[in-house]
Amino acid sequence: MARARRDLQHAILMGVDAHRRRQYALSARDEAATVLLAADASPEQLRYARLYLSAAQRLSDTEAAAPDDRTQRYEAAS
């Protein structure tokens, strides 16, 4: 659960870097799914895993639909 939470936090902190934000969101989704599939997960762990999975999925879906902002960032730096 700690890895899923950490990756979600990193995804949010990535700011304008859509690619890295999506990568962290996908990692958080995978970590949460691992907990959901664990036979020894407690009810509390399962509840948090569902929340993290949902949040990570929303973040990764949003980033997949967003335009590529890398070009915008380089133009701004010029």
Buried (B, 14 or more C-beta within 10 A) or exposed (E): BEBBBBBBEBBEEBEEBBEBBBBBBBBBBBBBBBBBEEEEBEEEBBEBBEBBBEBBBEBBEEBEEEEEBEEEEEEEEE
